[in-house]
Amino acid sequence: MVYGLPGVAAGLGLLVKAMIGKGNGVVFDDKVFNETVDCAKQPGHVKCQMFKPVFEKLGVNDIKIRIEATMLPGVGMGYSAALSVAVIRALSKFYKLSLNDEQVNELAYKVEKVSHGTPSGIDNSCATFGGIIWFEKNMQGGKNKIEKMRLGRPLPLVIASTGKMGNTKELVAAVRVRKEKNEEEFAKIFSEYKALVPKAKDALERGDLKGIGELMKQDQLLLEKIGVSTQELESMCSLCMEKGALGAKLTGAGGGGCMIALCEDKQTQGKVFQALQEKGYRTFKTMIGA
């Protein structure tokens, strides 16, 4: 997706909340990281740097931003994008700006660029628009293609975290280096990946869970080829399929973070969830399209 390839992605039922009240300067009361950050005193702090373009554009001052979440940061679940959208929407409400989804998404992408360097924009788009979307990045700098999709049936998913934090900026840069050294090989991989996406769209809209599972397996193999998977992620995917999952793959930038498994029903979802928990992984169950 960073190279203009299309992708299909969905927002998860795990939340980041931002609540804004009056304050002195700009202060983050972050309950996720258990810290208070005063941007006047700590201008170099990551949250102050992330939101600086937004604060400057909107003329933000004298507020306190409280952050709560039911999702994990730093594990490939799009936490920073969800945080960006939550804070921007809270600012819009507090200042009565009535920002629409397009404006929220544009500002959230500015925050993501500070966090991740050259992100695709898919995470902030999922967080902004919700549901499941078809996404294509405009490599000429114009408007990205974002289309809401319908699901033929709900998707029972299990998500598990390796507990290791992958650095998106570093991983994207490393892929770029490998691509420049192996242009022919990467062109073949990208071509194979591009062929999967319309098949995934069709399978999702028809509710063909087995077909989606097979495509997830193929996508995981391609991610392994470009060097963003890990042995642990691959072992987790194998475990899920041993317990009946239809397919499993890493999610996010890789290098750690999370994997996601698709199950045919809630019973299988429970078995996969339990197997990952027994291995000590932080595990979640969710249903997309329910």
C-alpha positions in Angstrom: 0.0 0.0 0.0 3.0 2.3 0.6 3.9 1.7 -3.1 0.4 2.5 -4.4 -0.8 -1.1 -4.2 -4.5 -1.5 -3.3 -5.5 -2.9 0.0 -8.6 -4.1 1.9 -8.8 -3.2 5.6 -11.2 -2.9 8.4 -11.6 -0.9 11.7 -11.7 -3.1 14.8 -14.1 -3.0 17.7 -11.2 -1.8 20.0 -11.3 1.8 21.0 -9.2 4.9 21.8 -11.1 7.7 23.6 -10.1 11.3 23.9 -11.9 13.8 26.1 -11.0 17.5 26.2 -11.6 20.1 28.9 -10.2 23.5 29.7 -6.6 23.7 31.0 -3.4 25.7 30.9 -1.4 25.4 27.7 -1.7 21.9 26.2 -1.6 18.9 28.6 -2.1 15.2 27.8 -3.5 13.2 30.7 -2.7 9.8 29.2 -4.2 6.8 31.1 -2.8 4.3 28.6 0.8 5.1 29.3 0.1 6.5 32.8 1.7 9.8 32.2 1.0 13.5 32.2 2.6 15.5 29.4 2.8 19.3 29.4 3.7 20.4 25.9 5.1 23.7 27.1 7.5 21.9 29.4 8.1 18.8 27.2 7.9 20.0 23.6 10.0 17.1 22.4 7.7 14.5 23.8 6.4 12.2 21.1 2.7 13.2 21.6 3.5 16.9 21.5 5.5 16.3 18.3 2.8 14.1 16.7 0.0 16.6 17.2 2.0 19.8 16.7 0.8 20.3 13.1 -2.8 19.8 14.2 -2.5 22.2 17.2 -0.9 24.9 15.0 -3.5 24.5 12.2 -6.4 24.6 14.6 -5.0 27.3 17.0 -5.2 24.9 20.0 -4.3 26.2 23.5 -5.4 26.0 27.1 -6.8 22.4 27.0 -6.3 19.1 28.8 -6.6 16.0 26.7 -7.5 12.8 28.6 -6.7 9.5 26.7 -8.2 6.1 27.4 -8.1 2.9 25.3 -9.1 -0.7 25.1 -6.5 -1.4 22.4 -2.8 -1.9 22.7 -0.2 0.6 21.4 2.8 -0.3 19.4 1.7 -3.8 18.2 0.4 -3.2 14.7 -3.2 -2.5 15.5 -3.2 1.1 14.3 -3.1 2.6 17.8 -1.5 5.9 16.7 -4.1 6.3 13.9 -7.0 5.7 16.2 -5.5 8.1 18.8 -5.1 10.7 16.0 -8.7 10.5 14.9 -10.0 10.4 18.5 -8.1 13.6 19.5 -9.0 15.5 16.3 -12.7 14.6 16.7 -12.5 15.7 20.3 -10.9 19.0 19.3 -13.6 19.5 16.6 -16.3 19.0 19.2 -14.6 21.2 21.9 -14.0 24.1 19.5 -17.3 23.6 17.6 -15.4 23.2 14.2 -17.8 20.6 12.7 -14.9 18.9 10.8 -16.2 16.3 8.4 -14.7 12.8 7.8 -12.5 14.0 5.0 -11.0 16.8 7.1 -10.5 14.6 10.1 -8.7 12.0 7.9 -6.5 14.6 6.3 -5.4 15.9 9.7 -4.9 12.4 11.1 -2.6 11.6 8.2 -0.4 14.6 9.1 -0.1 13.1 12.6 0.7 9.7 11.1 3.5 11.1 9.0 5.2 12.5 12.1 4.9 9.1 13.7 5.7 6.8 10.8 7.6 8.8 8.2 5.8 7.6 4.9 2.7 5.7 6.0 0.2 4.5 3.4 -2.7 6.3 5.0 -4.8 3.2 5.4 -4.7 3.1 9.2 -6.1 6.6 9.7 -8.6 6.0 6.9 -9.9 2.8 8.7 -10.1 4.7 12.0 -11.9 7.6 10.4 -14.4 5.9 8.2 -14.9 2.6 10.1 -16.3 -0.6 8.7 -14.3 -2.3 5.9 -12.7 -0.3 3.1 -10.9 -0.6 -0.3 -7.8 1.7 -0.2 -5.4 2.9 -2.8 -2.7 5.4 -2.1 -2.3 8.2 -4.8 1.4 8.1 -5.4 1.2 11.6 -7.2 0.1 13.2 -3.9 -3.5 13.6 -4.9 -6.6 12.2 -3.1 -6.4 8.5 -2.1 -9.1 6.1 -3.3 -11.2 5.1 -0.3 -14.4 3.0 -0.9 -16.6 1.6 1.7 -17.4 -2.1 1.2 -20.2 -4.4 2.3 -19.7 -7.8 3.9 -21.6 -10.9 2.8 -21.4 -12.2 6.4 -19.7 -11.2 9.7 -16.0 -12.1 10.2 -15.2 -13.8 13.5 -11.6 -12.8 14.2 -8.9 -13.5 16.9 -6.1 -11.0 17.3 -3.0 -11.8 19.4 0.1 -9.7 20.2 3.6 -10.9 20.3 4.3 -8.4 23.0 7.1 -7.0 20.9 6.9 -3.5 19.4 7.6 -3.2 15.7 8.8 0.3 14.5 6.8 1.1 11.5 9.1 3.9 10.2 12.2 1.5 10.4 10.3 -1.4 8.9 9.1 0.6 5.9 12.6 2.0 5.4 14.1 -1.5 5.5 11.6 -2.8 2.9 12.5 0.1 0.7 16.2 -0.8 0.9 15.5 -4.4 0.1 13.3 -3.4 -2.8 16.0 -1.2 -4.3 18.5 -4.1 -4.1 16.0 -6.6 -5.6 13.7 -4.7 -8.0 12.9 -7.7 -10.2 12.0 -9.9 -7.2 9.9 -7.3 -5.5 8.1 -6.5 -8.8 7.0 -10.2 -8.9 5.9 -10.1 -5.3 3.9 -6.9 -5.7 2.3 -8.3 -8.8 1.2 -11.4 -6.9 -0.1 -9.3 -4.0 -2.0 -7.0 -6.4 -3.8 -10.0 -7.8 -5.0 -11.1 -4.4 -6.8 -7.8 -3.5 -9.8 -8.0 -6.0 -10.2 -11.6 -5.1 -10.4 -10.7 -1.4 -12.9 -8.0 -2.2 -15.1 -10.5 -4.1 -14.8 -13.1 -1.3 -15.7 -10.6 1.4 -18.7 -9.3 -0.4 -19.9 -12.9 -1.1 -19.3 -14.0 2.5 -16.9 -16.7 1.3 -14.9 -17.2 4.6 -12.9 -20.1 3.3 -11.8 -18.1 0.3 -10.8 -15.2 2.5 -8.8 -17.6 4.7 -6.9 -19.0 1.8 -6.1 -15.4 0.6 -4.9 -14.5 4.1 -2.4 -17.4 4.0 -1.1 -16.4 0.6 -0.7 -12.8 1.8 1.3 -14.0 4.8 3.7 -15.9 2.5 4.3 -12.7 0.5 4.9 -10.7 3.7 7.4 -13.3 4.7 9.1 -12.8 1.3 9.5 -9.1 1.7 11.0 -9.6 5.1 8.5 -8.1 7.6 7.4 -11.3 9.2 9.1 -13.1 12.2 9.4 -16.8 13.2 7.2 -16.0 16.2 4.4 -14.5 14.1 4.6 -17.5 11.7 4.4 -20.0 14.6 1.3 -18.1 16.0 -0.3 -18.3 12.5 0.4 -22.1 12.3 -1.1 -22.6 15.8 -4.3 -20.8 14.8 -4.7 -23.0 11.8 -4.0 -26.2 13.8 -6.9 -25.1 16.0 -9.3 -24.6 13.0 -8.7 -21.1 11.8 -9.4 -20.6 8.1 -6.4 -18.3 7.7 -4.0 -16.2 9.6 -1.5 -13.4 8.9 0.5 -10.7 10.5 -1.3 -7.3 10.7 0.4 -3.9 10.7 4.0 -3.3 9.7 5.3 -6.5 11.1 8.6 -7.1 12.8 6.6 -8.1 15.9 3.2 -6.6 16.7 0.1 -8.7 16.1 -1.3 -11.4 14.0 -5.0 -11.9 13.1 -6.8 -15.1 12.4 -10.2 -15.7 10.7 -12.5 -18.3 12.1 -15.6 -19.9 10.6 -17.8 -19.6 13.7 -17.7 -18.5 17.4 -16.9 -22.0 18.6 -13.7 -22.2 16.5 -13.0 -18.6 17.5 -13.1 -19.7 21.1 -10.6 -22.6 20.5 -8.1 -20.3 18.7 -8.5 -17.6 21.4 -7.8 -20.2 24.2 -4.8 -21.7 22.4 -3.1 -18.4 22.0 -3.9 -17.4 25.5 -2.4 -20.6 26.9 0.8 -19.7 25.1 0.9 -16.5 27.0 -0.1 -14.1 24.3 -2.3 -11.1 24.9 -5.4 -12.1 22.9 -8.6 -10.5 21.8 -11.8 -11.7 20.1 -13.8 -9.4 17.8 -16.5 -9.6 15.1 -16.4 -7.4 12.0 -19.8 -6.7 10.4 -21.9 -8.2 13.3 
